[in-house]
Amino acid sequence: MDRTSHIVNSEKLEAVIGTLPLRNMAGLWYLRSSEDRYSVVGGNSAILTGGGCRNNVERSEKLDDRTVVLGRGPSEQTNFMEHENRYELVDPHYVDLTYTLTARKGFDPKRKIEEGWCCYMSNVDDCGIHFLENGRWSYFLNPVHGMQALFFPTDQPADDRFPLPETDPFKLFDGKRNFLYSDSGHTFDQPFYFGSVHGMMFQVMLDTYLGTRFYISPQGGGPSPTPGKYNPAWDLMWVPGDFEEDQSKTVHIRLALTKPHLMTMAHTAIDEFKKFRETYPTRDLP
């Protein structure tokens, strides 16, 4: 395992990307804006950790002052899928993640493929997230870890919203599903959400709609620096569909860390998503 970490900078952001020194977890384990005194991730956690590289990074390489690649080769453990997470700091306040997944010889096309990234936040203003639902802004915070965690696209056909088989090994609450498959009952019209972290707007967006899922936990990020409180996890998932041998698929994810006025966060979120779509047109969005 490559445990190297790298410092990268842009106009307004400073980040450390790689494997946590005291924990087998890789991603952004420090991210701070010049408009804030604190990192939005703290303790022994990370954000945008996943994409097949959360716990076993085989390649950790700094390409330039703004770009880091975390990668993992095909193996039986990964169903012979090859993973590459390319993190790039883009002016003025973005982290762009380009994730490429490639099926190699030996992969089982019958196995369901779902790639997720966790965002373990630190000392947030509010543990819930904001998103567009049926043409209106919605806000949601599930009551406890493991209940009402999952969000589907509004236009996702009901038959495509998996229940998992009863043989699923992670059994919780209904005896059939692990925590992230507990349906929140909410949906999102566009593939982005935002939350508030010490006055900053933390927004995540993707360039695929029907292949996107969000899932959250009010305690997933562990104990907060504020006594008696917990940090949330604001997570995301990509369902890429079927693969053929040596086929690659890519998803683009953008994290925007800005400081709009509290009353204009919703407008700013829409504007940021429009800018994102100019660079990465959103697939399958009506």
Contacts in CASP RR format, 6 or more apart in sequence:
PFRMAT RR
TARGET T0000
AUTHOR 0000-0000-0000
METHOD contacts of the structure
MODEL  1
MDRTSHIVNSEKLEAVIGTLPLRNMAGLWYLRSSEDRYSVVGGNSAILTG
GGCRNNVERSEKLDDRTVVLGRGPSEQTNFMEHENRYELVDPHYVDLTYT
LTARKGFDPKRKIEEGWCCYMSNVDDCGIHFLENGRWSYFLNPVHGMQAL
FFPTDQPADDRFPLPETDPFKLFDGKRNFLYSDSGHTFDQPFYFGSVHGM
MFQVMLDTYLGTRFYISPQGGGPSPTPGKYNPAWDLMWVPGDFEEDQSKT
VHIRLALTKPHLMTMAHTAIDEFKKFRETYPTRDLP
1 19 0 8 1.000
1 24 0 8 1.000
1 56 0 8 1.000
1 57 0 8 1.000
1 58 0 8 1.000
2 19 0 8 1.000
2 57 0 8 1.000
2 58 0 8 1.000
2 59 0 8 1.000
2 60 0 8 1.000
3 18 0 8 1.000
3 19 0 8 1.000
3 21 0 8 1.000
3 57 0 8 1.000
3 60 0 8 1.000
4 18 0 8 1.000
4 19 0 8 1.000
4 60 0 8 1.000
5 16 0 8 1.000
5 17 0 8 1.000
5 18 0 8 1.000
5 19 0 8 1.000
5 21 0 8 1.000
5 29 0 8 1.000
5 60 0 8 1.000
6 16 0 8 1.000
6 17 0 8 1.000
6 18 0 8 1.000
6 60 0 8 1.000
6 62 0 8 1.000
6 68 0 8 1.000
7 14 0 8 1.000
7 15 0 8 1.000
7 16 0 8 1.000
8 14 0 8 1.000
8 15 0 8 1.000
8 16 0 8 1.000
8 17 0 8 1.000
8 62 0 8 1.000
8 65 0 8 1.000
8 66 0 8 1.000
8 67 0 8 1.000
8 68 0 8 1.000
8 87 0 8 1.000
8 89 0 8 1.000
9 15 0 8 1.000
9 65 0 8 1.000
9 66 0 8 1.000
9 89 0 8 1.000
10 66 0 8 1.000
10 89 0 8 1.000
10 90 0 8 1.000
10 91 0 8 1.000
10 92 0 8 1.000
10 93 0 8 1.000
10 94 0 8 1.000
11 91 0 8 1.000
11 92 0 8 1.000
11 93 0 8 1.000
12 33 0 8 1.000
12 34 0 8 1.000
12 35 0 8 1.000
12 91 0 8 1.000
12 92 0 8 1.000
12 93 0 8 1.000
12 257 0 8 1.000
13 31 0 8 1.000
13 32 0 8 1.000
13 33 0 8 1.000
13 34 0 8 1.000
13 89 0 8 1.000
13 93 0 8 1.000
13 94 0 8 1.000
13 95 0 8 1.000
13 257 0 8 1.000
14 30 0 8 1.000
14 31 0 8 1.000
14 32 0 8 1.000
14 34 0 8 1.000
15 28 0 8 1.000
15 30 0 8 1.000
15 31 0 8 1.000
15 32 0 8 1.000
15 87 0 8 1.000
15 89 0 8 1.000
15 95 0 8 1.000
16 28 0 8 1.000
16 29 0 8 1.000
16 30 0 8 1.000
16 31 0 8 1.000
17 27 0 8 1.000
17 28 0 8 1.000
17 29 0 8 1.000
17 68 0 8 1.000
17 70 0 8 1.000
17 87 0 8 1.000
18 26 0 8 1.000
18 27 0 8 1.000
18 28 0 8 1.000
18 29 0 8 1.000
18 57 0 8 1.000
18 60 0 8 1.000
18 68 0 8 1.000
18 70 0 8 1.000
19 25 0 8 1.000
19 26 0 8 1.000
19 27 0 8 1.000
19 57 0 8 1.000
19 60 0 8 1.000
20 26 0 8 1.000
20 29 0 8 1.000
20 44 0 8 1.000
20 45 0 8 1.000
20 46 0 8 1.000
22 44 0 8 1.000
23 44 0 8 1.000
24 55 0 8 1.000
24 56 0 8 1.000
25 44 0 8 1.000
25 45 0 8 1.000
25 46 0 8 1.000
25 49 0 8 1.000
25 54 0 8 1.000
25 55 0 8 1.000
26 46 0 8 1.000
26 49 0 8 1.000
26 50 0 8 1.000
26 53 0 8 1.000
26 54 0 8 1.000
26 55 0 8 1.000
26 57 0 8 1.000
26 60 0 8 1.000
26 70 0 8 1.000
27 46 0 8 1.000
27 47 0 8 1.000
27 48 0 8 1.000
27 49 0 8 1.000
27 50 0 8 1.000
27 53 0 8 1.000
27 54 0 8 1.000
27 70 0 8 1.000
27 85 0 8 1.000
27 87 0 8 1.000
28 41 0 8 1.000
28 46 0 8 1.000
28 47 0 8 1.000
28 48 0 8 1.000
28 49 0 8 1.000
28 87 0 8 1.000
28 95 0 8 1.000
29 41 0 8 1.000
29 42 0 8 1.000
29 45 0 8 1.000
29 46 0 8 1.000
29 47 0 8 1.000
30 39 0 8 1.000
30 41 0 8 1.000
30 42 0 8 1.000
31 39 0 8 1.000
31 40 0 8 1.000
31 41 0 8 1.000
31 47 0 8 1.000
31 95 0 8 1.000
31 255 0 8 1.000
31 257 0 8 1.000
32 38 0 8 1.000
32 39 0 8 1.000
32 40 0 8 1.000
33 40 0 8 1.000
33 93 0 8 1.000
33 200 0 8 1.000
33 257 0 8 1.000
33 258 0 8 1.000
33 259 0 8 1.000
35 200 0 8 1.000
35 258 0 8 1.000
35 259 0 8 1.000
36 198 0 8 1.000
36 199 0 8 1.000
36 200 0 8 1.000
36 259 0 8 1.000
38 122 0 8 1.000
38 123 0 8 1.000
38 198 0 8 1.000
39 122 0 8 1.000
40 47 0 8 1.000
40 121 0 8 1.000
40 122 0 8 1.000
40 197 0 8 1.000
40 198 0 8 1.000
40 200 0 8 1.000
40 202 0 8 1.000
40 257 0 8 1.000
41 47 0 8 1.000
41 119 0 8 1.000
41 120 0 8 1.000
41 121 0 8 1.000
41 122 0 8 1.000
42 122 0 8 1.000
42 123 0 8 1.000
43 122 0 8 1.000
45 120 0 8 1.000
45 122 0 8 1.000
45 221 0 8 1.000
45 222 0 8 1.000
45 231 0 8 1.000
46 118 0 8 1.000
46 120 0 8 1.000
47 118 0 8 1.000
47 119 0 8 1.000
47 120 0 8 1.000
47 121 0 8 1.000
47 255 0 8 1.000
48 85 0 8 1.000
48 87 0 8 1.000
48 95 0 8 1.000
48 97 0 8 1.000
48 117 0 8 1.000
48 119 0 8 1.000
48 253 0 8 1.000
48 255 0 8 1.000
49 117 0 8 1.000
49 118 0 8 1.000
49 119 0 8 1.000
49 120 0 8 1.000
50 85 0 8 1.000
50 115 0 8 1.000
50 116 0 8 1.000
50 117 0 8 1.000
50 118 0 8 1.000
51 83 0 8 1.000
51 85 0 8 1.000
51 99 0 8 1.000
51 101 0 8 1.000
51 115 0 8 1.000
51 116 0 8 1.000
51 117 0 8 1.000
52 72 0 8 1.000
52 78 0 8 1.000
52 83 0 8 1.000
52 85 0 8 1.000
52 115 0 8 1.000
53 70 0 8 1.000
53 71 0 8 1.000
53 72 0 8 1.000
53 83 0 8 1.000
53 85 0 8 1.000
54 118 0 8 1.000
56 72 0 8 1.000
57 70 0 8 1.000
57 71 0 8 1.000
57 72 0 8 1.000
58 71 0 8 1.000
58 72 0 8 1.000
58 73 0 8 1.000
59 69 0 8 1.000
59 70 0 8 1.000
59 71 0 8 1.000
59 72 0 8 1.000
60 68 0 8 1.000
60 69 0 8 1.000
60 70 0 8 1.000
60 71 0 8 1.000
61 68 0 8 1.000
61 69 0 8 1.000
62 68 0 8 1.000
63 69 0 8 1.000
66 88 0 8 1.000
66 89 0 8 1.000
66 90 0 8 1.000
67 86 0 8 1.000
67 87 0 8 1.000
67 88 0 8 1.000
67 89 0 8 1.000
68 86 0 8 1.000
68 87 0 8 1.000
69 84 0 8 1.000
69 85 0 8 1.000
69 86 0 8 1.000
69 87 0 8 1.000
70 84 0 8 1.000
70 85 0 8 1.000
70 87 0 8 1.000
71 83 0 8 1.000
71 84 0 8 1.000
71 85 0 8 1.000
72 78 0 8 1.000
72 82 0 8 1.000
72 83 0 8 1.000
73 82 0 8 1.000
73 83 0 8 1.000
74 80 0 8 1.000
74 81 0 8 1.000
74 82 0 8 1.000
74 102 0 8 1.000
74 104 0 8 1.000
74 105 0 8 1.000
74 106 0 8 1.000
74 107 0 8 1.000
79 107 0 8 1.000
79 108 0 8 1.000
79 111 0 8 1.000
79 113 0 8 1.000
80 103 0 8 1.000
80 104 0 8 1.000
80 105 0 8 1.000
80 106 0 8 1.000
80 107 0 8 1.000
80 108 0 8 1.000
81 101 0 8 1.000
81 102 0 8 1.000
81 103 0 8 1.000
81 104 0 8 1.000
81 107 0 8 1.000
81 113 0 8 1.000
81 243 0 8 1.000
82 101 0 8 1.000
82 102 0 8 1.000
82 103 0 8 1.000
82 104 0 8 1.000
83 99 0 8 1.000
83 100 0 8 1.000
83 101 0 8 1.000
83 115 0 8 1.000
84 99 0 8 1.000
84 100 0 8 1.000
84 102 0 8 1.000
85 97 0 8 1.000
85 98 0 8 1.000
85 99 0 8 1.000
86 97 0 8 1.000
86 98 0 8 1.000
86 99 0 8 1.000
86 100 0 8 1.000
87 95 0 8 1.000
87 96 0 8 1.000
87 97 0 8 1.000
88 95 0 8 1.000
88 96 0 8 1.000
88 97 0 8 1.000
88 98 0 8 1.000
89 95 0 8 1.000
89 96 0 8 1.000
90 96 0 8 1.000
93 256 0 8 1.000
93 257 0 8 1.000
93 258 0 8 1.000
94 254 0 8 1.000
94 255 0 8 1.000
94 256 0 8 1.000
94 257 0 8 1.000
95 254 0 8 1.000
95 255 0 8 1.000
95 257 0 8 1.000
96 252 0 8 1.000
96 253 0 8 1.000
96 254 0 8 1.000
96 255 0 8 1.000
97 117 0 8 1.000
97 252 0 8 1.000
97 253 0 8 1.000
97 254 0 8 1.000
97 255 0 8 1.000
98 250 0 8 1.000
98 251 0 8 1.000
98 252 0 8 1.000
98 253 0 8 1.000
99 115 0 8 1.000
99 238 0 8 1.000
99 250 0 8 1.000
99 251 0 8 1.000
99 252 0 8 1.000
99 253 0 8 1.000
100 248 0 8 1.000
100 249 0 8 1.000
100 250 0 8 1.000
101 113 0 8 1.000
101 115 0 8 1.000
101 240 0 8 1.000
101 243 0 8 1.000
101 248 0 8 1.000
101 249 0 8 1.000
101 250 0 8 1.000
102 246 0 8 1.000
102 247 0 8 1.000
102 248 0 8 1.000
102 249 0 8 1.000
103 109 0 8 1.000
103 243 0 8 1.000
103 244 0 8 1.000
103 245 0 8 1.000
103 246 0 8 1.000
103 247 0 8 1.000
103 248 0 8 1.000
104 245 0 8 1.000
104 246 0 8 1.000
105 245 0 8 1.000
105 246 0 8 1.000
106 245 0 8 1.000
107 243 0 8 1.000
107 245 0 8 1.000
109 242 0 8 1.000
109 243 0 8 1.000
109 244 0 8 1.000
113 239 0 8 1.000
113 240 0 8 1.000
113 241 0 8 1.000
113 243 0 8 1.000
114 213 0 8 1.000
114 237 0 8 1.000
114 238 0 8 1.000
114 239 0 8 1.000
115 237 0 8 1.000
115 238 0 8 1.000
115 240 0 8 1.000
116 235 0 8 1.000
116 236 0 8 1.000
116 237 0 8 1.000
116 238 0 8 1.000
117 235 0 8 1.000
117 236 0 8 1.000
117 237 0 8 1.000
117 253 0 8 1.000
118 233 0 8 1.000
118 235 0 8 1.000
119 202 0 8 1.000
119 204 0 8 1.000
119 233 0 8 1.000
119 234 0 8 1.000
119 235 0 8 1.000
119 236 0 8 1.000
120 220 0 8 1.000
120 221 0 8 1.000
120 222 0 8 1.000
120 231 0 8 1.000
120 233 0 8 1.000
121 197 0 8 1.000
121 202 0 8 1.000
121 221 0 8 1.000
121 231 0 8 1.000
121 232 0 8 1.000
121 233 0 8 1.000
121 234 0 8 1.000
122 197 0 8 1.000
122 224 0 8 1.000
122 225 0 8 1.000
122 231 0 8 1.000
123 197 0 8 1.000
123 198 0 8 1.000
123 224 0 8 1.000
123 225 0 8 1.000
123 226 0 8 1.000
123 231 0 8 1.000
124 195 0 8 1.000
124 196 0 8 1.000
124 197 0 8 1.000
124 198 0 8 1.000
124 231 0 8 1.000
124 232 0 8 1.000
125 195 0 8 1.000
125 196 0 8 1.000
125 197 0 8 1.000
125 198 0 8 1.000
125 199 0 8 1.000
126 141 0 8 1.000
126 195 0 8 1.000
126 196 0 8 1.000
127 141 0 8 1.000
127 218 0 8 1.000
127 230 0 8 1.000
127 231 0 8 1.000
127 232 0 8 1.000
128 139 0 8 1.000
128 140 0 8 1.000
128 141 0 8 1.000
128 195 0 8 1.000
128 216 0 8 1.000
128 218 0 8 1.000
128 232 0 8 1.000
128 234 0 8 1.000
129 139 0 8 1.000
129 140 0 8 1.000
129 141 0 8 1.000
129 193 0 8 1.000
129 194 0 8 1.000
129 195 0 8 1.000
129 214 0 8 1.000
129 216 0 8 1.000
129 234 0 8 1.000
130 137 0 8 1.000
130 138 0 8 1.000
130 139 0 8 1.000
130 193 0 8 1.000
130 194 0 8 1.000
130 195 0 8 1.000
130 265 0 8 1.000
130 266 0 8 1.000
130 269 0 8 1.000
131 137 0 8 1.000
131 138 0 8 1.000
131 140 0 8 1.000
131 151 0 8 1.000
131 186 0 8 1.000
131 188 0 8 1.000
131 189 0 8 1.000
131 190 0 8 1.000
131 192 0 8 1.000
131 193 0 8 1.000
131 194 0 8 1.000
131 214 0 8 1.000
132 138 0 8 1.000
132 188 0 8 1.000
132 189 0 8 1.000
132 190 0 8 1.000
133 154 0 8 1.000
133 186 0 8 1.000
133 187 0 8 1.000
133 188 0 8 1.000
133 189 0 8 1.000
134 154 0 8 1.000
134 187 0 8 1.000
134 189 0 8 1.000
135 189 0 8 1.000
137 266 0 8 1.000
138 186 0 8 1.000
140 148 0 8 1.000
140 151 0 8 1.000
140 184 0 8 1.000
140 186 0 8 1.000
140 216 0 8 1.000
141 216 0 8 1.000
141 218 0 8 1.000
141 232 0 8 1.000
142 148 0 8 1.000
142 149 0 8 1.000
142 184 0 8 1.000
142 216 0 8 1.000
142 217 0 8 1.000
142 218 0 8 1.000
143 218 0 8 1.000
144 218 0 8 1.000
144 219 0 8 1.000
145 179 0 8 1.000
145 217 0 8 1.000
145 218 0 8 1.000
145 219 0 8 1.000
145 220 0 8 1.000
146 172 0 8 1.000
146 173 0 8 1.000
146 179 0 8 1.000
146 180 0 8 1.000
146 182 0 8 1.000
146 217 0 8 1.000
147 173 0 8 1.000
147 179 0 8 1.000
147 182 0 8 1.000
148 182 0 8 1.000
148 183 0 8 1.000
148 184 0 8 1.000
148 185 0 8 1.000
149 179 0 8 1.000
149 180 0 8 1.000
149 181 0 8 1.000
149 182 0 8 1.000
149 184 0 8 1.000
149 215 0 8 1.000
149 216 0 8 1.000
149 217 0 8 1.000
150 180 0 8 1.000
150 181 0 8 1.000
150 182 0 8 1.000
150 183 0 8 1.000
150 184 0 8 1.000
150 213 0 8 1.000
150 214 0 8 1.000
150 215 0 8 1.000
151 184 0 8 1.000
151 185 0 8 1.000
151 186 0 8 1.000
151 187 0 8 1.000
151 188 0 8 1.000
151 213 0 8 1.000
151 214 0 8 1.000
151 215 0 8 1.000
151 216 0 8 1.000
152 161 0 8 1.000
152 183 0 8 1.000
152 187 0 8 1.000
152 188 0 8 1.000
152 213 0 8 1.000
153 187 0 8 1.000
153 188 0 8 1.000
153 189 0 8 1.000
153 191 0 8 1.000
153 209 0 8 1.000
153 210 0 8 1.000
153 211 0 8 1.000
153 212 0 8 1.000
154 187 0 8 1.000
154 188 0 8 1.000
154 189 0 8 1.000
155 189 0 8 1.000
155 209 0 8 1.000
155 210 0 8 1.000
155 286 0 8 1.000
156 187 0 8 1.000
156 210 0 8 1.000
160 210 0 8 1.000
161 183 0 8 1.000
162 181 0 8 1.000
163 176 0 8 1.000
163 177 0 8 1.000
163 181 0 8 1.000
164 176 0 8 1.000
164 177 0 8 1.000
164 181 0 8 1.000
165 176 0 8 1.000
166 176 0 8 1.000
168 176 0 8 1.000
168 177 0 8 1.000
168 178 0 8 1.000
168 181 0 8 1.000
170 177 0 8 1.000
170 178 0 8 1.000
170 179 0 8 1.000
171 177 0 8 1.000
171 178 0 8 1.000
172 178 0 8 1.000
172 179 0 8 1.000
172 182 0 8 1.000
173 179 0 8 1.000
173 182 0 8 1.000
174 182 0 8 1.000
179 217 0 8 1.000
180 215 0 8 1.000
180 235 0 8 1.000
180 237 0 8 1.000
184 216 0 8 1.000
188 212 0 8 1.000
188 214 0 8 1.000
190 209 0 8 1.000
190 273 0 8 1.000
190 282 0 8 1.000
190 285 0 8 1.000
191 205 0 8 1.000
191 206 0 8 1.000
191 207 0 8 1.000
191 208 0 8 1.000
191 209 0 8 1.000
191 212 0 8 1.000
191 282 0 8 1.000
191 285 0 8 1.000
192 203 0 8 1.000
192 204 0 8 1.000
192 205 0 8 1.000
192 206 0 8 1.000
192 269 0 8 1.000
192 272 0 8 1.000
192 273 0 8 1.000
192 276 0 8 1.000
193 203 0 8 1.000
193 204 0 8 1.000
193 214 0 8 1.000
193 234 0 8 1.000
194 201 0 8 1.000
194 202 0 8 1.000
194 203 0 8 1.000
194 204 0 8 1.000
194 265 0 8 1.000
194 269 0 8 1.000
195 201 0 8 1.000
195 202 0 8 1.000
195 203 0 8 1.000
195 234 0 8 1.000
196 202 0 8 1.000
196 262 0 8 1.000
196 265 0 8 1.000
199 259 0 8 1.000
199 262 0 8 1.000
200 257 0 8 1.000
200 258 0 8 1.000
200 259 0 8 1.000
201 256 0 8 1.000
201 257 0 8 1.000
201 258 0 8 1.000
201 259 0 8 1.000
201 260 0 8 1.000
201 265 0 8 1.000
201 268 0 8 1.000
201 269 0 8 1.000
202 234 0 8 1.000
202 255 0 8 1.000
202 256 0 8 1.000
202 257 0 8 1.000
203 255 0 8 1.000
203 256 0 8 1.000
203 257 0 8 1.000
203 258 0 8 1.000
203 269 0 8 1.000
203 272 0 8 1.000
203 273 0 8 1.000
204 234 0 8 1.000
204 236 0 8 1.000
204 253 0 8 1.000
204 254 0 8 1.000
204 255 0 8 1.000
205 253 0 8 1.000
205 254 0 8 1.000
205 256 0 8 1.000
205 272 0 8 1.000
205 273 0 8 1.000
205 276 0 8 1.000
206 212 0 8 1.000
206 236 0 8 1.000
206 238 0 8 1.000
206 251 0 8 1.000
206 252 0 8 1.000
206 253 0 8 1.000
206 254 0 8 1.000
206 282 0 8 1.000
207 251 0 8 1.000
207 252 0 8 1.000
207 253 0 8 1.000
207 276 0 8 1.000
207 277 0 8 1.000
207 280 0 8 1.000
207 281 0 8 1.000
207 282 0 8 1.000
207 283 0 8 1.000
208 238 0 8 1.000
208 251 0 8 1.000
208 282 0 8 1.000
208 283 0 8 1.000
208 284 0 8 1.000
209 282 0 8 1.000
209 283 0 8 1.000
209 284 0 8 1.000
209 285 0 8 1.000
210 284 0 8 1.000
211 238 0 8 1.000
211 239 0 8 1.000
211 240 0 8 1.000
211 241 0 8 1.000
211 284 0 8 1.000
212 236 0 8 1.000
212 237 0 8 1.000
212 238 0 8 1.000
212 239 0 8 1.000
213 236 0 8 1.000
213 237 0 8 1.000
213 238 0 8 1.000
213 239 0 8 1.000
214 234 0 8 1.000
214 235 0 8 1.000
214 236 0 8 1.000
214 237 0 8 1.000
215 235 0 8 1.000
215 236 0 8 1.000
215 237 0 8 1.000
216 232 0 8 1.000
216 233 0 8 1.000
216 234 0 8 1.000
216 235 0 8 1.000
217 232 0 8 1.000
217 233 0 8 1.000
217 235 0 8 1.000
218 230 0 8 1.000
218 232 0 8 1.000
219 230 0 8 1.000
219 231 0 8 1.000
219 232 0 8 1.000
220 230 0 8 1.000
220 231 0 8 1.000
220 232 0 8 1.000
220 233 0 8 1.000
221 230 0 8 1.000
221 231 0 8 1.000
221 232 0 8 1.000
221 233 0 8 1.000
222 230 0 8 1.000
222 231 0 8 1.000
223 229 0 8 1.000
223 230 0 8 1.000
223 231 0 8 1.000
224 230 0 8 1.000
224 231 0 8 1.000
236 253 0 8 1.000
238 251 0 8 1.000
240 249 0 8 1.000
240 251 0 8 1.000
241 249 0 8 1.000
243 249 0 8 1.000
252 279 0 8 1.000
252 280 0 8 1.000
254 276 0 8 1.000
254 280 0 8 1.000
256 272 0 8 1.000
256 276 0 8 1.000
258 268 0 8 1.000
258 272 0 8 1.000
260 267 0 8 1.000
260 268 0 8 1.000
END
